Amino acid sequence: MAARKTSVKPNVAPEELTQFYRDMLLIRRFEEKAGQLYGMGLIGGFCHLYIGQEAVVVGLEAAAEEGDKRITSYRDHGHMLACGMDPKGVMAELTGREGGYSKGKGGSMHMFSREKHFYGGHGIVGAQVPLGAGLAFSDKYRGNGRVTFTYFGDGAANQGQVYETFNMAALWELPVIFVIENNQYAMGTSMKRSTSTPDIYHRGAAFGIPGEMVDGMDVLAVRDAGLKAVKHCRSGKGPYILEVKTYRYRGHSMSDPAKYRTREEVSKMREERDAIDHVRELLVQGGHASEEDLKAIDKEIKAVVSASADFARESPEPALDELWTDIYAEVG
């Protein structure tokens, strides 16, 4: 598509802007490859792709510091890659192989990395929200200044456990950022049909939790909002809510034909609001990268993704006795 002219000047260094482009493109290409492997029968079960929502997690990871935690729902591959988990381990887990992050036992929705402070991947709608508050409680108890990013969608925002968690988090002033990834469709139901208020973040007001809405198709806007939220939490003021308005280009999962919206709607979003194209334009129009530079980055990213798929194919199936390992967490 032709580049759109923009008069907006990015408030980040060219190197950081280029890194945002790389990070979002890695997620996009990885998810496209995952979709291919699913179609080939190499990924079984559920597979929820993050294509279109890349700016959300990349922008918020730019606001995080070492030791901060993150927890999310089943649309989780992008979060793993953004926090630095190895694409090879993620892809191997998607294909149920021994080299995966959960040794082939978790699949798409249940991966963890203690090293990267990533606590899942959860298949039950909204179940990760109270767990995220628990992670934040542990940090407040230790007094270590860490923050937990707790992600959930617009559909999960209507779950009762979310509001029980809001109440506890506000009461105990927990350092947790509740991130509502509002992609406007709770599975196959539009937000207009499922949610009584147009702005979900306002619901925190009943518990005294401040918040704001941010454009989730603009990685710079997400980064700025994330820095504000992180500062609020680290200063001991308790939780914060970010409602990030975004859009997924694919169906709810790979098995969803997405007949609840028109092709024209999706095409319009891709052509006019794509987060990766926006950063591409900023780089090119700002003279920070040429088209050849960006093609080279894409080629490099594709090679990384291809290597992850090769690793997944070559990694063996888990041994049967692997079923009995890692059942309980270590104590000590």
Phi, psi and chi 1 to 4 in degrees:
 res  aa     phi    psi   chi1   chi2   chi3   chi4
   1 MET       -  155.6   78.7  179.2 -144.7      -
   2 ALA   -73.1  144.0      -      -      -      -
   3 ALA   -69.1  138.0      -      -      -      -
   4 ARG   -87.7  138.9  -54.1 -173.4  -50.5  -86.3
   5 LYS   -76.4  136.5  -67.1  -66.7 -177.7 -178.5
   6 THR  -134.2  138.6  175.4      -      -      -
   7 SER   -95.8   -1.0   60.0      -      -      -
   8 VAL   -78.5  128.7  177.4      -      -      -
   9 LYS   -98.6  126.9  -66.6 -175.4  178.2  180.0
  10 PRO   -65.9  142.2   23.9  -33.2      -      -
  11 ASN   -95.9   34.2   57.9  -12.0      -      -
  12 VAL  -134.2  161.2  -62.8      -      -      -
  13 ALA   -68.3  151.3      -      -      -      -
  14 PRO   -55.1  -35.7  -26.4   34.6      -      -
  15 GLU   -64.4  -40.3  -63.4   77.6   14.6      -
  16 GLU   -70.2  -38.8 -171.5  173.8    3.9      -
  17 LEU   -63.2  -40.7 -166.6   62.5      -      -
  18 THR   -63.8  -38.1  -57.7      -      -      -
  19 GLN   -66.1  -38.3 -169.3   60.8   52.1      -
  20 PHE   -59.3  -42.5  -70.9  159.7      -      -
  21 TYR   -61.4  -46.1 -178.5   77.3      -      -
  22 ARG   -60.2  -47.2  -76.4  178.8  173.0  -85.2
  23 ASP   -64.3  -43.1  -67.5  -16.0      -      -
  24 MET   -68.9  -38.6  -69.9 -167.6  -67.3      -
  25 LEU   -67.1  -35.8 -167.0   60.7      -      -
  26 LEU   -60.4  -45.2  172.5   61.5      -      -
  27 ILE   -62.6  -45.4  -64.4  171.6      -      -
  28 ARG   -59.8  -50.6  177.6   72.9   58.0   88.1
  29 ARG   -68.1  -36.3  -62.2  -66.3 -178.0 -117.7
  30 PHE   -63.1  -45.2 -177.0   94.4      -      -
  31 GLU   -68.7  -35.5  -67.4  -69.5   66.1      -
  32 GLU   -62.4  -41.5  -71.2  170.5  -11.9      -
  33 LYS   -66.4  -39.9  178.1   62.4   72.5  173.3
  34 ALA   -61.1  -39.2      -      -      -      -
  35 GLY   -62.6  -38.6      -      -      -      -
  36 GLN   -64.5  -45.3  -68.3  174.6    8.1      -
  37 LEU   -65.3  -34.6  -64.2 -176.0      -      -
  38 TYR   -63.1  -44.7 -174.2   93.7      -      -
  39 GLY   -62.9  -26.4      -      -      -      -
  40 MET   -85.8   -1.9  -64.6  165.7   61.8      -
  41 GLY    83.0   10.5      -      -      -      -
  42 LEU   -87.0  -15.5  -64.1  174.9      -      -
  43 ILE  -117.7  124.4  -64.8  176.1      -      -
  44 GLY  -107.1  172.5      -      -      -      -
  45 GLY    72.7 -148.2      -      -      -      -
  46 PHE   -86.7  150.2  -67.9  100.7      -      -
  47 CYS  -150.6  108.9 -175.4      -      -      -
  48 HIS  -106.7  114.9  -52.9   81.6      -      -
  49 LEU   -89.4  151.3  -58.2 -177.6      -      -
  50 TYR  -101.9   11.2 -157.0   63.9      -      -
  51 ILE   -61.8  122.8  -63.9  173.7      -      -
  52 GLY   108.2  -25.9      -      -      -      -
  53 GLN  -102.9   11.9  -60.7 -176.1 -151.4      -
  54 GLU   -57.9  -34.2  -62.9   90.3   -8.8      -
  55 ALA   -66.3  -24.4      -      -      -      -
  56 VAL   -63.1  -59.5  179.4      -      -      -
  57 VAL   -74.5  -33.4   70.8      -      -      -
  58 VAL   -66.5  -41.4  170.0      -      -      -
  59 GLY   -64.8  -40.8      -      -      -      -
  60 LEU   -75.5  -33.3  -70.2  177.2      -      -
  61 GLU   -64.2  -28.4  -77.6  -65.6  -25.2      -
  62 ALA   -68.6  -19.5      -      -      -      -
  63 ALA   -95.5   -8.6      -      -      -      -
  64 ALA   -84.3  161.2      -      -      -      -
  65 GLU  -122.2  163.8  -65.5 -178.7    2.1      -
  66 GLU   -56.3  131.0  178.2   60.1   36.5      -
  67 GLY    98.4  -17.3      -      -      -      -
  68 ASP   -66.7  150.9  -71.6  -19.1      -      -
  69 LYS  -109.1  159.4  -61.0  178.4  176.3   65.8
  70 ARG  -145.0  145.3   60.6  -81.0  -66.6  159.6
  71 ILE  -147.1  142.9 -172.2  169.1      -      -
  72 THR  -148.8 -169.8 -171.7      -      -      -
  73 SER   -96.7 -151.7   65.1      -      -      -
  74 TYR   -79.6  -18.5   39.2   74.8      -      -
  75 ARG   -88.2   75.3 -162.5  177.9  -51.1  -79.1
  76 ASP  -120.0   -6.8   52.1    2.4      -      -
  77 HIS   -60.8  -40.1  -44.3  152.3      -      -
  78 GLY   -62.3  -37.2      -      -      -      -
  79 HIS   -65.9  -38.9  -60.1   75.1      -      -
  80 MET   -63.0  -47.8  -60.8  167.9 -165.0      -
  81 LEU   -67.1  -38.5  -62.4  173.9      -      -
  82 ALA   -66.7  -30.4      -      -      -      -
  83 CYS   -90.0    5.1   74.4      -      -      -
  84 GLY    99.9   10.4      -      -      -      -
  85 MET   -70.0  146.4  -69.1  169.3   66.2      -
  86 ASP   -69.2  124.1 -172.4  -16.1      -      -
  87 PRO   -55.1  -31.9  -24.8   33.9      -      -
  88 LYS   -63.8  -45.9  -68.4 -178.8  178.2  178.8
  89 GLY   -66.3  -35.4      -      -      -      -
  90 VAL   -68.5  -47.1  177.0      -      -      -
  91 MET   -66.4  -37.3 -166.4   68.3   84.6      -
  92 ALA   -64.5  -34.9      -      -      -      -
  93 GLU   -70.2  -38.4 -172.2   59.1   41.3      -
  94 LEU   -58.3  -35.8  -71.2  179.5      -      -
  95 THR   -91.6    5.5   55.1      -      -      -
  96 GLY    71.1   36.9      -      -      -      -
  97 ARG  -106.4  161.6  -57.0  -56.4  178.2   95.3
  98 GLU   -59.9  -30.6 -173.1  179.7   88.3      -
  99 GLY   -80.2    4.5      -      -      -      -
 100 GLY   -78.5  164.9      -      -      -      -
 101 TYR   -62.6  -29.0  -91.9   97.4      -      -
 102 SER  -111.4   25.7  -65.5      -      -      -
 103 LYS    58.0   30.8  -59.1  177.1 -176.6  176.7
 104 GLY    84.2    5.6      -      -      -      -
 105 LYS  -101.1  -10.9  -63.4 -177.8  -69.7 -173.1
 106 GLY  -102.7  -36.3      -      -      -      -
 107 GLY    70.6 -159.0      -      -      -      -
 108 SER   -59.5  -38.5  172.9      -      -      -
 109 MET   -97.0   -6.1  -62.9 -170.1  -71.5      -
 110 HIS  -136.4   72.0  -55.8  -72.2      -      -
 111 MET  -118.1  148.7  -83.2 -177.7 -105.0      -
 112 PHE  -140.4  154.5  -60.4   82.0      -      -
 113 SER  -147.8  106.1  173.1      -      -      -
 114 ARG   -64.4  -36.4  177.9 -179.7  -70.3 -179.4
 115 GLU   -60.0  -41.6  176.0 -167.7    5.6      -
 116 LYS   -95.4    6.8  -62.4  -62.0 -178.0 -179.2
 117 HIS    57.6   39.3  -52.4  -74.4      -      -
 118 PHE  -107.2  118.5  179.8   80.1      -      -
 119 TYR  -111.5   34.9  -66.7   90.2      -      -
 120 GLY   100.6  154.8      -      -      -      -
 121 GLY    42.7   90.6      -      -      -      -
 122 HIS  -135.5  130.8  -67.4  -92.0      -      -
 123 GLY   -83.5  -19.4      -      -      -      -
 124 ILE   -87.3  124.7  -55.4  -59.9      -      -
 125 VAL   -58.7  119.7  175.8      -      -      -
 126 GLY    84.0   -9.1      -      -      -      -
 127 ALA   -65.6  -25.6      -      -      -      -
 128 GLN   -75.0  -15.6   74.4  -81.7    8.7      -
 129 VAL   -66.8  -52.1  179.3      -      -      -
 130 PRO   -63.7  -31.4   17.8  -29.5      -      -
 131 LEU   -65.0  -38.7  -64.1  177.7      -      -
 132 GLY   -62.4  -39.6      -      -      -      -
 133 ALA   -65.1  -34.3      -      -      -      -
 134 GLY   -64.8  -40.3      -      -      -      -
 135 LEU   -61.6  -42.6  -68.7  169.2      -      -
 136 ALA   -66.4  -35.5      -      -      -      -
 137 PHE   -62.1  -39.6  178.8   84.9      -      -
 138 SER   -63.7  -36.9   71.6      -      -      -
 139 ASP   -71.1  -39.1  -72.3  -31.5      -      -
 140 LYS   -64.3  -40.1 -177.5  177.2  177.6   66.9
 141 TYR   -61.9  -40.0 -176.2   81.2      -      -
 142 ARG   -81.0  -18.6  -67.2 -177.9  172.4   95.4
 143 GLY    65.1   37.6      -      -      -      -
 144 ASN   -96.1    0.8   59.0   17.7      -      -
 145 GLY    75.8   10.7      -      -      -      -
 146 ARG   -83.0  159.5  -58.8  -63.6   90.2 -163.7
 147 VAL  -125.7  145.7  167.6      -      -      -
 148 THR  -111.5  128.5  -64.1      -      -      -
 149 PHE   -93.9  114.2  -67.4   83.6      -      -
 150 THR  -110.0  107.7  -60.7      -      -      -
 151 TYR   -95.2  140.2  -65.2   85.1      -      -
 152 PHE  -157.5  165.6   56.6  101.7      -      -
 153 GLY   -97.1  177.1      -      -      -      -
 154 ASP   -64.6  -31.9   48.7  -64.1      -      -
 155 GLY   -68.5  -44.1      -      -      -      -
 156 ALA   -65.6  -21.9      -      -      -      -
 157 ALA   -63.5  -14.5      -      -      -      -
 158 ASN   -95.3    6.1  -67.8  -38.7      -      -
 159 GLN   -81.0  140.6  -71.3  -84.8  -31.1      -
 160 GLY   -63.3  -35.6      -      -      -      -
 161 GLN   -64.2  -23.2   60.0 -169.1  -41.6      -
 162 VAL   -63.6  -41.6  170.8      -      -      -
 163 TYR   -79.0  -30.4  -59.4   97.0      -      -
 164 GLU   -61.8  -39.1  -65.7  177.2   44.3      -
 165 THR   -70.2  -40.8  -56.7      -      -      -
 166 PHE   -55.1  -44.9  -78.5  179.4      -      -
 167 ASN   -61.8  -47.7 -176.1   56.5      -      -
 168 MET   -66.2  -41.6  -71.4 -171.9  -69.9      -
 169 ALA   -63.5  -38.9      -      -      -      -
 170 ALA   -71.0  -41.6      -      -      -      -
 171 LEU   -62.4  -39.5 -172.0   63.8      -      -
 172 TRP   -99.2    4.0  -63.0  -23.4      -      -
 173 GLU    52.0   54.0  -62.4 -179.2  -31.5      -
 174 LEU   -79.0  143.4  -59.3 -177.7      -      -
 175 PRO   -81.6   69.9   31.4  -35.1      -      -
 176 VAL  -126.9  134.5   55.1      -      -      -
 177 ILE  -103.7  114.5  -59.1  171.6      -      -
 178 PHE   -84.9  113.1  -64.9  108.3      -      -
 179 VAL  -104.6  110.6 -176.6      -      -      -
 180 ILE   -91.7  105.6  -55.0  169.9      -      -
 181 GLU   -82.5   87.7  -66.1 -165.1   81.5      -
 182 ASN   -86.3   92.2 -174.8   -7.8      -      -
 183 ASN   -91.8   10.6   62.5   25.2      -      -
 184 GLN    77.3   -1.6  -56.6  172.5   50.1      -
 185 TYR  -138.7  108.9  -71.9   94.1      -      -
 186 ALA   -79.0   99.5      -      -      -      -
 187 MET    57.9 -100.9  -66.2 -174.1   69.8      -
 188 GLY  -118.4   15.6      -      -      -      -
 189 THR  -113.2  124.1  -55.0      -      -      -
 190 SER   -65.3  151.9   70.6      -      -      -
 191 MET   -58.8  -33.8 -176.5 -178.4  164.9      -
 192 LYS   -63.1  -28.0  -67.8  179.5 -179.8  178.4
 193 ARG   -93.1  -15.9  -65.5  178.2   56.4 -148.0
 194 SER  -113.4  -16.4   64.7      -      -      -
 195 THR  -129.1  129.9  -55.0      -      -      -
 196 SER   -75.8  -19.5   61.4      -      -      -
 197 THR  -121.1  142.5   54.0      -      -      -
 198 PRO   -71.4  -26.9   25.3  -33.8      -      -
 199 ASP  -117.1  107.4  -60.9  -38.4      -      -
 200 ILE   -71.5  -31.4  -54.6  173.5      -      -
 201 TYR   -62.8  -21.6   77.5   93.8      -      -
 202 HIS   -62.3  -22.0  -75.8  -46.4      -      -
 203 ARG   -65.4  -20.0  -63.7 -179.0 -179.2 -178.4
 204 GLY   -69.4  -18.6      -      -      -      -
 205 ALA   -61.0  -31.7      -      -      -      -
 206 ALA   -62.9  -21.6      -      -      -      -
 207 PHE  -109.9    5.9  -54.2   93.3      -      -
 208 GLY    76.1   23.0      -      -      -      -
 209 ILE   -97.6  118.6  -56.6  176.4      -      -
 210 PRO   -73.2  161.5   28.8  -34.6      -      -
 211 GLY  -172.4  179.8      -      -      -      -
 212 GLU  -159.6  165.4   62.3 -178.7  -68.2      -
 213 MET  -104.6  142.4 -176.7  172.2   63.4      -
 214 VAL  -136.5  149.5   60.3      -      -      -
 215 ASP   -73.0  108.4 -178.8    0.7      -      -
 216 GLY   -79.7    1.4      -      -      -      -
 217 MET  -101.0    9.8  -53.5  -56.8  -79.6      -
 218 ASP  -128.1  103.4 -177.2  -17.9      -      -
 219 VAL   -62.4  -30.8   68.3      -      -      -
 220 LEU   -71.3  -39.6  -58.9 -179.2      -      -
 221 ALA   -65.1  -39.5      -      -      -      -
 222 VAL   -65.2  -44.4  175.8      -      -      -
 223 ARG   -58.4  -45.8 -168.3  -78.9  -50.3  -97.9
 224 ASP   -63.7  -43.7  -70.0  -13.5      -      -
 225 ALA   -65.1  -37.1      -      -      -      -
 226 GLY   -63.5  -41.9      -      -      -      -
 227 LEU   -62.0  -40.0  -70.9  171.4      -      -
 228 LYS   -64.8  -44.2  179.1  179.8  176.9 -178.5
 229 ALA   -66.1  -41.8      -      -      -      -
 230 VAL   -63.0  -43.0  163.7      -      -      -
 231 LYS   -60.1  -41.7 -177.8  178.2  179.2 -179.1
 232 HIS   -59.9  -47.6  174.1   91.8      -      -
 233 CYS   -69.3  -42.8  -70.0      -      -      -
 234 ARG   -67.3  -23.7  -69.8 -158.1 -149.7  -76.8
 235 SER   -81.7    1.6   64.2      -      -      -
 236 GLY    86.4   17.0      -      -      -      -
 237 LYS   -90.2    2.1  -64.4  179.5 -179.4  178.8
 238 GLY    93.1 -162.5      -      -      -      -
 239 PRO   -73.8  165.3   27.1  -35.4      -      -
 240 TYR  -144.0  147.4 -161.3   88.9      -      -
 241 ILE  -115.3  129.7  -62.3  174.9      -      -
 242 LEU  -117.6  116.5  -72.8  178.0      -      -
 243 GLU   -96.5  111.4  179.5 -178.7   -5.4      -
 244 VAL  -103.7  109.7 -169.4      -      -      -
 245 LYS   -79.3  114.8  -73.1  -73.1 -176.5   70.5
 246 THR  -134.9 -166.0 -175.8      -      -      -
 247 TYR  -160.5  130.1 -165.0   86.2      -      -
 248 ARG   -97.4  137.0   57.4  172.2  164.1   80.1
 249 TYR   -83.8  -27.2  -62.8  158.9      -      -
 250 ARG   -96.3  177.7  -59.1  -70.0 -175.8   92.0
 251 GLY   -70.1  177.8      -      -      -      -
 252 HIS   -53.8  -46.1  171.1   69.1      -      -
 253 SER  -139.5  178.7   68.7      -      -      -
 254 MET   -64.4  -18.3  -75.6  -63.6  -63.7      -
 255 SER   -92.9    5.4   59.4      -      -      -
 256 ASP  -100.5  117.2  173.7   17.6      -      -
 257 PRO   -75.3   -8.5   28.6  -35.1      -      -
 258 ALA    57.3   45.2      -      -      -      -
 259 LYS   -79.4   -0.6  -66.6 -177.2  178.2  179.1
 260 TYR   -83.8    0.6   42.2   81.3      -      -
 261 ARG  -143.6  159.7   58.2 -174.9 -177.4 -178.6
 262 THR   -87.0  155.2   64.9      -      -      -
 263 ARG   -62.8  -33.7  -69.4 -176.6  178.8  179.7
 264 GLU   -63.5  -37.9  -70.6   74.5   18.2      -
 265 GLU   -63.2  -46.2  176.6 -174.1  -47.4      -
 266 VAL   -66.0  -43.5  179.4      -      -      -
 267 SER   -62.2  -39.5  -64.5      -      -      -
 268 LYS   -62.9  -42.3 -176.9  177.4  177.3   62.6
 269 MET   -64.1  -44.3  -73.8  -65.3  -64.7      -
 270 ARG   -64.4  -39.2  -66.5 -164.8   76.2  137.3
 271 GLU   -79.4  -32.0  -67.4  171.8    4.4      -
 272 GLU  -109.2  -19.4  -60.9  179.0    5.9      -
 273 ARG  -130.8    9.8  -58.5  -79.4  -67.4  122.6
 274 ASP   -62.1  129.4 -172.8   75.8      -      -
 275 ALA   -68.9  -35.8      -      -      -      -
 276 ILE   -72.2  -41.7  -61.7  176.3      -      -
 277 ASP   -61.5  -36.3  -76.5  -15.1      -      -
 278 HIS   -61.2  -45.9  175.0   58.6      -      -
 279 VAL   -69.3  -37.0  174.4      -      -      -
 280 ARG   -56.1  -45.6  166.0 -172.6  -80.0  -89.4
 281 GLU   -63.4  -41.2  -68.0  155.4   12.5      -
 282 LEU   -62.2  -39.3  -68.7  174.5      -      -
 283 LEU   -68.8  -45.4  -72.7  168.4      -      -
 284 VAL   -71.2  -49.5  172.5      -      -      -
 285 GLN   -69.1  -25.0  -65.9  173.7   21.4      -
 286 GLY   -85.3   -2.1      -      -      -      -
 287 GLY    74.5   18.8      -      -      -      -
 288 HIS   -89.7  -17.3  -51.9  -53.6      -      -
 289 ALA  -158.4  147.4      -      -      -      -
 290 SER   -96.1  169.6   65.3      -      -      -
 291 GLU   -60.7  -35.5  -70.2  -68.9  -14.1      -
 292 GLU   -66.0  -39.3  -70.2   70.9   25.3      -
 293 ASP   -60.8  -44.0  -66.5  -27.8      -      -
 294 LEU   -70.8  -34.3  -62.4  178.4      -      -
 295 LYS   -65.3  -36.6  -73.0  179.4 -179.1  177.8
 296 ALA   -66.1  -39.5      -      -      -      -
 297 ILE   -63.3  -44.4  -69.5  174.3      -      -
 298 ASP   -61.1  -42.0 -164.1    8.8      -      -
 299 LYS   -62.6  -41.6 -177.6  177.6 -179.5 -179.1
 300 GLU   -64.3  -43.5  177.6 -173.1  -27.5      -
 301 ILE   -64.5  -42.7  -65.0  -63.6      -      -
 302 LYS   -60.7  -36.0  -74.4  179.4  177.8  176.6
 303 ALA   -66.6  -39.6      -      -      -      -
 304 VAL   -62.9  -44.5  170.0      -      -      -
 305 VAL   -66.8  -41.3  171.5      -      -      -
 306 SER   -62.1  -39.8  179.7      -      -      -
 307 ALA   -64.7  -35.2      -      -      -      -
 308 SER   -67.5  -37.6   73.7      -      -      -
 309 ALA   -68.3  -40.0      -      -      -      -
 310 ASP   -63.3  -43.3  -69.1  -18.6      -      -
 311 PHE   -60.0  -42.8  176.2   81.8      -      -
 312 ALA   -63.8  -42.7      -      -      -      -
 313 ARG   -65.2  -36.7  -70.7 -170.5 -175.3   97.1
 314 GLU   -83.2  -20.6  -65.4  165.6    4.2      -
 315 SER   -69.2  137.3 -176.7      -      -      -
 316 PRO   -73.3  162.8   26.4  -34.2      -      -
 317 GLU   -66.4  148.8  -61.3  -82.0  -10.4      -
 318 PRO   -63.1  143.3  -15.9   27.8      -      -
 319 ALA   -67.8  153.4      -      -      -      -
 320 LEU   -60.1  -35.7  -73.0  177.3      -      -
 321 ASP   -71.8   -7.8   57.9    5.1      -      -
 322 GLU   -67.5  -20.8 -177.0   60.9   41.7      -
 323 LEU   -59.0  -25.7  -73.4  170.7      -      -
 324 TRP  -100.7    7.6  -51.8  108.0      -      -
 325 THR  -101.1  157.2   64.9      -      -      -
 326 ASP    59.0   29.8  -56.4  -44.7      -      -
 327 ILE   -76.5  -37.4  -64.5  175.8      -      -
 328 TYR  -117.5  147.3  -59.9  104.6      -      -
 329 ALA   -74.5  151.3      -      -      -      -
 330 GLU   -66.4  144.0  -74.6 -175.1   31.2      -
 331 VAL  -115.0  129.5  177.6      -      -      -
 332 GLY   144.7      -      -      -      -      -
